[in-house]
Amino acid sequence: MNFVEELTWRGMVQDMMPGTEEQLNKEMTTAYLGIDPTADSLHIGHLCGVMMLRHFQRCGHKPIALVGGATGMIGDPSGKSAERNLLDEATLRHNQEAIKAQLEKFLDFHSDAENAAELVNNYDWMKEFTFLDFARNVGKLITVNYMMAKDSVKKRLNGEFNAGMSFTEFTYQLLQGYDYVYLNKNKNCKLQMGGSDQWGNITTGTELIRRMGGGDAFALTCPLITKADGGKFGKTESGNIWLDKRYTSSYKFYQFWLNVADNDAEKYIKIFTNITREECEALIAEHREAPHMRLLQQRLAKDVTIMVHSEEDYNAAVEASKILFGNATADALRKLDEDTLLAVFEGVPQFEIERSALEAGVQPLTLLAELTQVFPSKGEARKTIQAGGVSVNKEKLTAPDQVIGVDALLNDRYLLVQKGKKNYFLIRVK
């Protein structure tokens, strides 16, 4: 496959240095993309860059993922309104290992193929580089005027926040530029990729390579991903959508993709999956005929959840969705682990009761109208139960004097009450 053509139809090319496509058509090429190890998980804001590396390897080229251990100690000013917290080496090493484990789901690191992926950390070549050596060998090659002209610098110096920029951050583009010099010399790396906000840093690298007498060097960036409503992609009210299920459950992850807007789904299906152009176009056409079926969102949520988590996690997320929105059984509810259960019912009214209340068994009227406020009165609770309108753990209550005990608890801690079709309540046992 032609890498540039593949990225172009997917809407993943923003800027590209002249000669890039010719280089890629000429021979197997090594390219790198930098990832800031500021956390021990990637989030979906990183996914576009990771997919660039994935497509690059699928097209027969060699990808390098660079974890910015050194640059992560400083913080990239690009697109930021304030300086980042600096991390210590132990934290950075931990984050690096966690990130590599996630990248292994997208890239082949372990085969003996010529284009097997590599992971590098710029701390490994920067930690012995003294300030005097860096100032003499790198700093003298790039003028302050050249650095000041970069958008990432201008925006911070002239921006609405008026926060200014420390010398530490100002040197960031030289450090990132030197990464490219090092990889060009030691790994024969001829292409750097990244988001469009990285264009200034990347071209500083190509300029340094040229001035230091290095080999060919090219640059390619993808657009920053946006949402149709103008909001920031990957951000929700509760924060980032992480790839690690410790921070974002598989269910929540699946739901994020399932609920994207139609216009976004048409864009994201190209960027975040491996689906071919023909299948993408057919899916989009089918979706436009019947948008209420949400075919694009379902396929997007399936492919990305399986790729990031697993087919088992995807199936569990689908089952969990049926519990909230469909006619799932009590058995399906009991199969949910605690994290998924809480994710599914996040936001529903919750009550807390003592375990002792269930140990001897409790009648529904007492549970629902005295120990909790699911119903305002026992009379209303009785009437609704007799009409078949109350379920506990997806099983209809058949009589007001039915006894509920600790054996009914989900994960030994929860009861799920459903009043009517759509009103859920979660009871926690202390």
C-alpha positions as CSV (number, residue, x, y, z in Angstrom):
1,M,0.0,0.0,0.0
2,N,1.0,3.6,-0.6
3,F,1.3,5.2,2.8
4,V,0.5,8.8,1.8
5,E,-2.5,7.7,-0.3
6,E,-3.7,5.5,2.6
7,L,-3.5,8.4,5.0
8,T,-4.9,10.9,2.6
9,W,-8.2,9.1,1.9
10,R,-8.5,8.6,5.7
11,G,-8.3,12.4,6.3
12,M,-5.0,12.0,8.2
13,V,-2.7,14.4,6.3
14,Q,-2.3,18.0,7.3
15,D,1.2,19.1,6.3
16,M,3.9,17.2,4.4
17,M,7.4,18.2,3.4
18,P,8.2,18.1,-0.3
19,G,9.8,14.8,-1.3
20,T,8.2,12.8,1.5
21,E,6.0,10.6,-0.7
22,E,8.9,10.0,-3.2
23,Q,11.1,8.8,-0.3
24,L,8.4,6.4,0.9
25,N,7.9,5.0,-2.6
26,K,11.6,4.6,-3.1
27,E,12.4,2.2,-0.2
28,M,11.4,0.9,3.2
29,T,11.7,3.9,5.4
30,T,12.0,4.4,9.1
31,A,9.8,7.0,10.8
32,Y,9.2,8.0,14.4
33,L,6.5,9.6,16.4
34,G,6.9,11.0,19.9
35,I,4.7,10.3,22.8
36,D,4.8,12.2,26.1
37,P,5.0,9.8,29.0
38,T,3.1,12.1,31.4
39,A,0.8,9.2,32.5
40,D,1.0,5.5,32.7
41,S,-1.7,5.1,30.0
42,L,-2.3,6.6,26.6
43,H,-5.7,8.3,26.1
44,I,-7.7,8.5,22.8
45,G,-6.1,11.8,22.0
46,H,-2.9,9.7,21.3
47,L,-4.8,7.3,19.1
48,C,-4.5,9.2,15.8
49,G,-0.7,9.2,16.1
50,V,-0.6,5.6,17.1
51,M,-2.8,4.7,14.1
52,M,-0.3,6.6,11.8
53,L,2.4,4.3,13.1
54,R,0.1,1.3,12.6
55,H,-0.7,2.2,9.0
56,F,3.0,3.0,8.4
57,Q,4.0,-0.6,9.4
58,R,1.1,-2.1,7.4
59,C,2.5,-0.3,4.4
60,G,5.8,-2.1,4.8
61,H,7.8,0.7,6.6
62,K,9.5,0.6,10.0
63,P,7.9,2.6,12.9
64,I,9.7,3.9,15.9
65,A,7.6,5.0,18.9
66,L,9.7,7.5,20.9
67,V,8.8,7.9,24.6
68,G,9.9,11.4,25.5
69,G,11.5,10.6,28.9
70,A,13.8,13.7,28.6
71,T,11.4,16.0,26.9
72,G,8.7,14.8,29.3
73,M,10.8,16.2,32.1
74,I,10.3,19.6,30.6
75,G,6.9,19.7,29.0
76,D,6.0,20.7,25.4
77,P,4.6,24.2,25.1
78,S,2.7,23.4,21.9
79,G,-1.0,24.0,22.3
80,K,-0.6,24.6,26.1
81,S,-1.5,27.6,28.1
82,A,0.6,26.7,31.2
83,E,3.8,24.9,32.0
84,R,3.5,21.2,32.9
85,N,4.6,19.5,36.1
86,L,8.0,17.9,35.8
87,L,8.2,14.1,36.4
88,D,11.0,12.1,38.1
89,E,12.9,9.3,36.3
90,A,11.3,6.5,38.2
91,T,7.8,7.7,37.2
92,L,8.9,8.2,33.6
93,R,10.3,4.6,33.4
94,H,7.1,3.2,34.9
95,N,5.0,5.2,32.4
96,Q,7.2,4.0,29.5
97,E,6.7,0.3,30.3
98,A,2.9,0.8,30.6
99,I,2.8,2.7,27.3
100,K,4.8,0.0,25.5
101,A,2.4,-2.7,26.7
102,Q,-0.5,-0.6,25.1
103,L,1.4,0.0,21.9
104,E,2.0,-3.7,21.5
105,K,-1.7,-4.1,20.7
106,F,-1.2,-1.8,17.6
107,L,2.4,-2.5,16.5
108,D,4.5,-5.6,15.9
109,F,7.6,-5.2,18.1
110,H,8.6,-8.8,18.4
111,S,8.8,-10.4,14.9
112,D,12.1,-10.8,13.0
113,A,10.6,-8.8,10.1
114,E,12.9,-6.0,8.8
115,N,10.2,-3.5,9.6
116,A,9.5,-4.6,13.2
117,A,8.6,-1.7,15.4
118,E,11.0,-0.2,18.0
119,L,10.4,1.7,21.2
120,V,13.1,4.3,22.2
121,N,13.4,6.8,25.1
122,N,15.2,10.0,24.4
123,Y,16.3,10.1,28.1
124,D,18.8,7.4,27.2
125,W,20.8,9.7,24.9
126,M,20.1,13.0,26.6
127,K,21.0,12.0,30.2
128,E,24.7,12.2,29.6
129,F,24.5,15.3,27.4
130,T,25.9,18.2,29.4
131,F,24.5,21.7,29.1
132,L,27.7,23.0,27.7
133,D,27.9,20.4,25.0
134,F,24.3,20.9,24.1
135,A,24.8,24.7,23.9
136,R,27.9,24.4,21.8
137,N,26.9,21.6,19.5
138,V,23.1,22.2,19.1
139,G,22.2,25.6,20.4
140,K,24.6,27.5,18.2
141,L,23.0,26.1,15.0
142,I,19.6,27.7,15.5
143,T,18.9,31.4,16.0
144,V,16.6,32.8,18.6
145,N,14.8,34.5,15.7
146,Y,14.1,31.1,14.1
147,M,12.7,29.7,17.4
148,M,10.6,32.8,18.1
149,A,8.9,32.5,14.7
150,K,7.3,29.1,15.6
151,D,3.6,29.2,16.3
152,S,3.9,27.2,19.5
153,V,6.2,30.0,20.9
154,K,4.3,32.9,19.5
155,K,0.9,31.7,20.9
156,R,2.3,31.3,24.4
157,L,4.1,34.7,24.4
158,N,1.2,36.6,22.9
159,G,-1.7,34.4,24.0
160,E,-4.7,35.5,26.1
161,F,-3.3,33.8,29.2
162,N,-0.2,36.0,29.0
163,A,1.6,33.3,31.0
164,G,5.0,33.8,29.2
165,M,7.4,30.9,28.8
166,S,10.3,29.6,30.8
167,F,13.7,29.1,29.3
168,T,13.2,25.4,29.9
169,E,10.1,25.3,27.7
170,F,11.7,27.6,25.1
171,T,14.4,25.0,24.6
172,Y,11.9,22.2,24.0
173,Q,12.0,22.5,20.2
174,L,15.8,22.2,20.2
175,L,15.6,19.0,22.4
176,Q,12.9,17.5,20.1
177,G,14.9,18.6,17.1
178,Y,18.0,16.8,18.5
179,D,15.9,13.6,18.9
180,Y,15.4,13.6,15.1
181,V,19.2,14.3,14.6
182,Y,20.0,11.3,16.8
183,L,17.6,8.9,15.2
184,N,18.5,10.1,11.7
185,K,22.2,9.3,12.5
186,N,21.8,6.1,14.6
187,K,18.6,4.5,13.2
188,N,18.6,5.9,9.6
189,C,15.3,7.5,10.5
190,K,14.2,9.8,7.6
191,L,10.6,10.8,8.6
192,Q,9.1,12.3,11.7
193,M,5.3,12.3,12.2
194,G,3.0,13.9,14.6
195,G,0.0,16.1,15.1
196,S,-0.2,19.4,13.3
197,D,0.7,21.3,16.5
198,Q,4.1,19.6,16.2
199,W,5.0,21.0,12.8
200,G,7.2,23.7,14.2
201,N,9.2,21.3,16.4
202,I,9.5,18.7,13.6
203,T,10.8,21.2,11.1
204,T,13.3,22.4,13.6
205,G,14.6,18.8,13.6
206,T,14.9,18.7,9.8
207,E,16.7,22.1,9.9
208,L,19.2,20.8,12.5
209,I,19.8,17.6,10.5
210,R,20.5,19.8,7.4
211,R,22.9,22.1,9.4
212,M,24.7,19.2,11.1
213,G,25.3,17.5,7.7
214,G,22.9,14.6,8.3
215,G,21.0,12.4,5.8
216,D,17.6,13.0,4.2
217,A,14.9,14.2,6.6
218,F,11.2,14.6,6.0
219,A,8.1,15.6,8.0
220,L,4.4,14.7,7.9
221,T,1.6,15.7,10.3
222,C,-2.0,14.8,10.8
223,P,-4.8,17.3,11.6
224,L,-5.8,17.7,15.2
225,I,-9.0,15.7,15.7
226,T,-12.1,17.8,16.5
227,K,-15.7,17.1,17.3
228,A,-18.6,18.3,15.1
229,D,-19.9,20.5,18.0
230,G,-16.5,22.2,18.3
231,G,-15.7,20.5,21.6
232,K,-12.3,18.9,22.3
233,F,-12.0,15.3,21.0
234,G,-11.5,12.7,23.8
235,K,-12.6,15.0,26.6
236,T,-15.8,14.2,28.5
237,E,-17.3,15.7,31.7
238,S,-15.4,13.1,33.7
239,G,-12.1,13.8,31.9
240,N,-10.0,11.9,29.4
241,I,-11.0,8.6,27.8
242,W,-8.1,6.4,28.7
243,L,-7.0,3.2,27.0
244,D,-6.3,1.6,30.3
245,K,-9.5,0.1,31.8
246,R,-8.3,1.1,35.3
247,Y,-9.1,4.7,34.3
248,T,-11.9,4.2,31.8
249,S,-13.8,0.9,31.9
250,S,-14.3,-1.1,28.7
251,Y,-18.0,-0.3,29.0
252,K,-17.5,3.5,29.2
253,F,-14.9,3.2,26.4
254,Y,-17.4,1.4,24.2
255,Q,-20.1,3.9,25.0
256,F,-17.9,6.8,24.1
257,W,-17.6,5.6,20.5
258,L,-21.2,4.4,20.3
259,N,-22.5,7.9,21.1
260,V,-20.4,10.0,18.7
261,A,-22.3,12.3,16.4
262,D,-23.1,11.1,12.8
263,N,-20.7,13.5,11.2
264,D,-17.9,12.5,13.6
265,A,-18.6,8.8,13.1
266,E,-18.0,9.3,9.3
267,K,-14.6,10.9,10.1
268,Y,-13.6,8.6,12.9
269,I,-14.4,5.3,11.1
270,K,-11.6,6.2,8.7
271,I,-9.1,7.4,11.3
272,F,-9.4,4.9,14.1
273,T,-10.0,1.6,12.3
274,N,-8.3,-0.6,9.6
275,I,-11.4,-0.9,7.5
276,T,-10.7,-0.6,3.8
277,R,-11.7,2.4,1.7
278,E,-14.4,0.4,-0.2
279,E,-15.9,-1.0,3.0
280,C,-15.8,2.5,4.7
281,E,-17.6,4.1,1.7
282,A,-20.2,1.3,1.7
283,L,-20.8,1.7,5.5
284,I,-21.1,5.5,5.2
285,A,-23.6,5.2,2.3
286,E,-25.7,2.6,4.3
287,H,-25.6,4.8,7.4
288,R,-26.9,7.8,5.5
289,E,-29.8,5.8,4.3
290,A,-30.9,4.9,7.8
291,P,-29.0,7.1,10.3
292,H,-31.3,6.0,13.2
293,M,-29.8,2.5,13.0
294,R,-26.4,4.0,14.0
295,L,-24.5,1.4,11.9
296,L,-21.3,3.5,11.7
297,Q,-21.2,4.1,15.5
298,Q,-21.8,0.4,16.2
299,R,-19.0,-0.7,13.8
300,L,-16.7,2.0,15.1
301,A,-17.3,1.1,18.8
302,K,-16.8,-2.6,18.0
303,D,-13.5,-2.3,16.1
304,V,-11.9,0.2,18.4
305,T,-12.9,-1.6,21.6
306,I,-11.6,-4.9,20.3
307,M,-8.4,-3.3,19.1
308,V,-7.7,-1.4,22.4
309,H,-9.2,-4.0,24.9
310,S,-10.3,-7.4,23.5
311,E,-13.2,-9.2,21.9
312,E,-14.2,-10.4,25.3
313,D,-14.3,-6.9,26.7
314,Y,-16.4,-5.8,23.7
315,N,-18.9,-8.6,24.2
316,A,-19.2,-7.7,27.9
317,A,-19.7,-4.0,27.0
318,V,-22.5,-5.0,24.6
319,E,-24.2,-7.2,27.2
320,A,-23.8,-4.4,29.8
321,S,-25.5,-2.0,27.4
322,K,-28.4,-4.4,27.0
323,I,-28.9,-4.4,30.7
324,L,-29.5,-0.6,30.8
325,F,-31.3,-0.2,27.4
326,G,-32.7,-3.7,26.6
327,N,-34.3,-6.8,28.0
328,A,-31.3,-8.4,29.7
329,T,-31.8,-11.2,32.2
330,A,-30.8,-11.5,35.8
331,D,-28.0,-13.9,34.8
332,A,-26.5,-11.2,32.5
333,L,-26.6,-8.7,35.4
334,R,-24.9,-11.1,37.7
335,K,-22.0,-11.6,35.3
336,L,-21.0,-8.0,35.4
337,D,-17.9,-7.2,37.4
338,E,-18.1,-4.4,40.0
339,D,-16.4,-1.8,37.8
340,T,-18.7,-2.4,34.9
341,L,-21.7,-2.5,37.1
342,L,-20.8,0.9,38.5
343,A,-19.9,2.3,35.1
344,V,-23.3,1.2,33.6
345,F,-25.3,2.7,36.5
346,E,-23.2,5.8,37.0
347,G,-25.5,8.8,37.5
348,V,-28.5,6.8,38.7
349,P,-29.9,7.6,42.2
350,Q,-28.0,5.7,44.9
351,F,-28.9,4.7,48.4
352,E,-26.8,3.1,51.2
353,I,-28.1,0.7,53.8
354,E,-26.6,-1.4,56.6
355,R,-25.8,-5.1,55.8
356,S,-27.6,-6.1,59.0
357,A,-30.8,-5.0,57.4
358,L,-30.6,-7.8,54.8
359,E,-29.1,-10.5,57.0
360,A,-32.4,-11.4,58.6
361,G,-34.2,-10.7,55.3
362,V,-36.2,-7.6,54.5
363,Q,-39.6,-7.0,52.9
364,P,-39.7,-4.8,49.7
365,L,-42.0,-2.2,51.3
366,T,-39.5,-1.6,54.1
367,L,-36.5,-1.7,51.8
368,L,-38.0,0.7,49.2
369,A,-39.9,3.2,51.3
370,E,-38.2,3.2,54.7
371,L,-34.5,2.2,54.3
372,T,-34.4,4.0,51.0
373,Q,-36.5,6.6,49.2
374,V,-37.2,4.7,46.0
375,F,-40.9,5.2,46.8
376,P,-42.3,8.1,48.9
377,S,-44.6,5.7,50.8
378,K,-45.3,2.1,51.4
379,G,-48.7,2.4,49.8
380,E,-47.3,3.6,46.5
381,A,-44.6,0.8,46.6
382,R,-47.3,-1.8,47.3
383,K,-49.5,-0.6,44.4
384,T,-46.6,-0.6,41.9
385,I,-45.3,-4.0,43.0
386,Q,-48.8,-5.5,42.7
387,A,-49.0,-4.0,39.2
388,G,-45.8,-5.8,38.2
389,G,-43.8,-2.5,38.0
390,V,-40.9,-3.2,40.3
391,S,-37.8,-5.4,39.6
392,V,-34.9,-6.2,41.9
393,N,-31.8,-7.3,40.0
394,K,-33.9,-7.7,36.8
395,E,-36.4,-10.0,38.4
396,K,-39.9,-8.8,39.0
397,L,-41.2,-8.6,42.5
398,T,-44.3,-10.8,42.7
399,A,-45.6,-9.9,46.2
400,P,-45.1,-7.0,48.7
401,D,-44.2,-9.5,51.4
402,Q,-41.5,-11.3,49.4
403,V,-38.2,-11.5,51.4
404,I,-34.9,-10.1,50.1
405,G,-31.7,-11.3,51.7
406,V,-27.9,-11.0,51.3
407,D,-28.0,-13.8,48.8
408,A,-29.6,-11.3,46.4
409,L,-26.6,-9.0,46.4
410,L,-24.7,-8.3,43.2
411,N,-20.9,-8.6,43.8
412,D,-21.9,-9.1,47.5
413,R,-22.5,-5.3,47.8
414,Y,-25.3,-4.0,45.5
415,L,-29.0,-4.3,44.7
416,L,-30.4,-2.9,41.5
417,V,-34.0,-1.7,41.7
418,Q,-36.0,-0.8,38.6
419,K,-39.2,1.1,38.8
420,G,-41.2,1.1,35.6
421,K,-39.2,0.8,32.4
422,K,-36.6,3.5,32.8
423,N,-36.1,4.4,36.4
424,Y,-33.1,2.7,38.0
425,F,-31.8,2.9,41.6
426,L,-28.7,1.4,43.0
427,I,-28.6,0.3,46.7
428,R,-25.2,-0.1,48.2
429,V,-24.7,-2.2,51.3
430,K,-22.2,-0.9,53.9
